[in-house]
């Protein structure tokens, strides 16, 4: 069992074993225990960022991730509602999903939270009241909060005005020599 875990740990944290001195069995067990008990390090390969990278049209439930997972990787759009049956929620999701390719061009990940009884990390951080749309930048900061559905066109305009997005557009225009 420890051999399998050790190979997983060296894959996740190769820098910890880059030295020339072999790691002792005690230190190996201690490191394995620390990693298994740590909530911040995941050995599982099926994490949210990996799944989103493979398919930009995936919609995540806020209970299965934290916003920190996507810092410097994606721009989260979080859609809150009291229930999946909320007409505003349904309208917003229809608007987002019919033009998801435009959101993918802008590195947008869609996250939903429709259960106010379950206090997800996302709900605790953004504190919505009823329906709310929140757009976060790649830096993790809230860029926009709206109490009503917004079209992808309006969201795209807001994203395209962000300095980091402006830089991404400039970088794509530069032709490598």
Helices and strands as residue ranges (DSSP letters): H 2-12, G 14-17, H 25-37, H 48-54, E 59-61, G 62-64, G 67-70, E 75-80, H 87-98, H 100-105, E 108-113, H 121-126, E 132-136, E 142-146, H 152-160, H 163-173
